[in-house]
């Protein structure tokens, strides 16, 4: 992509209301634009990252055998009355009357809706387990939206739902998602720690949230540092294997957010040198709530004895739009964002510092075409701006590598390649750019 | 994908309220499930087709140099008051008050919102043309939703917006979208006829809608049959070329929907043998409305003389969810759907008629693995159902090819390959399945 054709409205000034790094940098890097309180438009650079995260989440759901569906954003109130949550949910639910004065709502979550789909479709235990997920915009009418897309009102979430015949099968499914989440977050360049959690408005018996360490997190977290060494899931993991040993290995170490924290337990079970008490950002949450929804909503299947029994359910969420912010919180410096390779909007930025020089333009164009041919996604800064403006813009948007075509590039046929994270630069022959980028 | 792991709730009976083929078959093939009036969930088979269409639309927008963004579904009423459309839009607009009692709405279209993004970001004619698109759910609160997703309330649309310095530049952009639309619909296996159109609530000076011929269409259309021969856009078309000759070639032939039809003109300009009067389904609509939104919303840029002038705008819509239905309307028979290759949810279906036989299972598994290795997307019907049930299910869901593993397959090492469209079957050696499928 050539910068001259790219909609990238970077800002020089940090907007006054942006308190944390991700909010500040997402606005400054032209990733998002505020539409109203807690509601944002995603501009090309932001959307590209959002889609990369979405695709990694999707790939891991698919690998775990979960079927993708897409439920609508607008739900009828009826099914929430069936489950009993319509009144419970309070003002965070955006309630709407349509032109026929029917009660509708913008879905904050989808337990009722997916249970309705399930009960119309599946009648026999032979068709279980049934695992469904969707990636859809949700709305929660937060009283005080803040931190940009980290606590917005309209947000993108992957939510999966499981239907099993009994508690044993349901626990096996729960373990599958537990491990799937560890693997997903690892691919995103994050160390997300699973912690026993309260179940809140979703309800249920068994629940974990996944948190990443961050000074700007909203939760106080307490954990045994040795748990961080566990987070290393086999890339070729087969989700059909027994995953209970992986899950239980995490339960050997203390890890809890404030709502579940017991100071006494923390003292007793964690040696002093392994104690960590810091802040965390929640990026995922999994729940098992057995028949909390299937009973009132009559989502029954016939078991092997021909008896109708309510299915056992769980739900499993990953905050996809929130992850964009969470990744920035965990990976930035004073000059801007530092994207992990897996979610970087472009793999490299090519900076032409002599954007008026015909020879330089021809040589940069050739480099750009070579990168395209090698399927290396490149943002080519062909704009006629000052060197300072170009460097600070490229640092701000945080692409992993920068190829700098400067004063000596024409006569020496070399460029500098800069690593955004380390700041390390290296002189590379133009003919060797592609192999250099590919071998990093 | 193995059918035993796939959420595909096919129905034997046609639901009573489904009047047209697409609605009937989408429900029966387990592609969608109704959530409330005019609102549907997309189940795995339907979602796969929706995404294929979405990706073709996206590829052609990207090829035409349009930048992808994503605006939120919930918009503030303020910007609609600025443009003057808030009161005009009537009851089709879903109006919402949030918990702070601010007036919000679920976007039925995005002219105001994109103009707001533009005016905050672009200040100089040097940054024009600026072309933006997004693919997002919209809501129009239809009084009588009908025909399934063809006239639903929550629907997926690609809408693009252009910003140019003057009318000449704006016309060049309009031509780009005109040709891009022809190419997009062609890739989807459709012959969409461009017709001069009324501008309706979007407004403006110049407008075309794109309609496909269908008995179940809601518009009466009148056209010169020779226009159908024109629809054949070069696959490697360069959108930077002058496209005005392509566009004007279409204007040589009469084509109009009822709202713009002139019987007198039709009589005068079309020889009897080329006259066609039938029904059509609208799948796309493009508008040029110069400064209708930029003036009231003060979306100005500085021109080369340093003077602030309102930009010239256009908008360009494709109904992505509606296209799923439109394609079915134009491609089905009495047994079910017949997908064009480009949007088929799977390229082939593999039917094991001996799903209890160990040898058959092993041989089918090997065929399935060969197909996966060759990157041929296959739905493997490994279920233990009757042959009749398997055949009618596979015909219903309309995959282009069926590989039928039957009674003689084990001893002869052959399968039948059936073409869904023609019904033609051919005996093929198992070792030659992949090359046979690839050469078709």
Interface residues (C-beta under 8 A of the other chain):
Chain A: X5 X6 X7 X9 X30 X33 X35 X36 X37 X39 X40 X41 X42 X43 X44 X47 X50 X65 X67 X68 X69 X70 X71 X72 X73 X74 X75 X76 X91 X92 X94 X96 X98 X99 X100 X102 X104 X106 X113 X116 X117 X120 X121 X122 X130 X132 X137 X139 X141 X143 X153 X154
Chain B: X5 X6 X7 X9 X30 X33 X35 X36 X37 X39 X40 X41 X42 X43 X44 X47 X50 X65 X67 X68 X69 X70 X71 X72 X73 X74 X75 X76 X91 X92 X94 X96 X98 X99 X100 X102 X104 X106 X113 X116 X117 X120 X121 X122 X130 X132 X137 X139 X141 X143 X153 X154
